[in-house]
Amino acid sequence: MNDDLDMSENYDVIIVGAGTAGTYMGWLLGKLGHSVLVMDKDERNEVGNRLDIIHFETDRIEKAGIPPFKVGNPDCLEIRDKSRVVTPDFEKTITTQAFQTIVRLSYFLQRMYKVVESDGVTLKFSCKFLDLIFENDKIIGVKIEENGQKRDIKARLVIDASGTSGVIRTNLPPDYGVETFKLGPQDVMYVLLQYLKWSKPDDPHPISDTSHIYYLLWFGPSHTEDSAILGVGQPGSYENARLTREAFLNRADLPPYEIYKEEKGFTPYRRPPYSLVGHGFLCIGDAGVITYPFSGHGVTATWMLCLIAAEVIDNALKTDVYVSREKLWEINVRYFRDQGAKFAALFTLLSGILNFDEKGWNYFLKKGLIYKTGEDDEIPEPNKEYEEDMSLGELLKFLGSLLGGLIKGKLSFKNIKRFLNANGLSGKIKKHYEKFPENIDEFDGWVIKADKLWQKKKISIKKLPNVEVKYH
């Protein structure tokens, strides 16, 4: 067999990565009539196997137009509308409205593969991305290896949906207009999942979808009613996550259980690149660092980006032979002025919230300062647009509660000051992103100011009995 066999084929769009981001993006463009190739290095039945059960926000599923889930089908365990948050002292459980669909990832992807193929998208598996093809310093395709054969595939647009590795984005030329940083230990949340089976299921045990937010730890639904997933995420290392789980277990009074499966992985925990587009290039999903700041979920967040991107790409493909950076720029503008601005603000605000100690978290949660409490201690579902809108009266009440916590010794002056500083910086960063430049010529100046704002973001430190965790 000749490893250097040179065969070529052409598509409008090539997407590297057949996970939730790449598959959805390909589907949107395929339905619009464009020739699309979605390729993945793994075998078809192995994509998504690293994680079994994940959560999708139900309203985002509907907005994305994903074919409906049905409880009882292989890819849907349940659809729920309630979650719970437990205070660090284990004295109070707060009920929250959170409309979520509990999905088995691999089964979902297998279902979507049939859907996208029916809409004309080409899927290639066990197909490894090797390198980009350039012409006049612009991307015009990719070099791949499939079944031991290497060949070129040409395209008018290449999309990086390769996950946290960002195999294309991180290897772009340094002057291509997209940051090429790689995710380091402080840029991700290391997640450990233990699948538990309660030894005495009739005895009291944590209800599924219960979070212990102080530890960034949760009990999620698993395969049966007498089981659960114990998950924890922390930056820095898997060891930080393990030690945090250990600190929790030393405090929690859990009934006996058996661990029948363990999984691990990581999700981005940093700001995205300032630009997601270049000549003939777009990055989405974890490759573009698109995740919800408070939860680490990124699937439905990326789907919202894809809806914008599909519209812009469709117009570009209809009017131009080559999809230039200028033609894709609207994706940046529309994304960063909306969801991107809100996520940037929330990520900054976290640096003030994560700094509080256990006593501070108890006060914040019991007073409803993080979640708005409603009737019967039930909290309305968080704002679907991921921003906090406070009236003047609510703001004054909030500040009064902070002052009360200080007077009662529940909150420290140092942590309140850091929280208020983070809140102020959060507002400035949000306003700056909402002014993302429509004119590419103004982008470099916008980046300079953005850099200065992000440099003001402080590191938060959580001190547990057995580990100190830093949040950059």
Helices and strands as residue ranges (DSSP letters): E 8-16, H 20-31, E 36-39, G 44-46, E 53-57, H 58-64, E 76-86, E 93-104, H 105-118, E 122-124, E 127-135, E 138-146, E 149-160, G 163-165, G 169-171, G 185-187, E 188-198, E 210-212, G 213-215, E 217-221, E 227-235, H 238-251, E 257-268, E 277-278, E 281-283, G 285-288, H 299-319, H 325-336, H 339-353, H 358-366, G 375-377, E 378-379, H 392-407, H 413-433, G 440-442, H 443-454, E 460-464, E 467-471
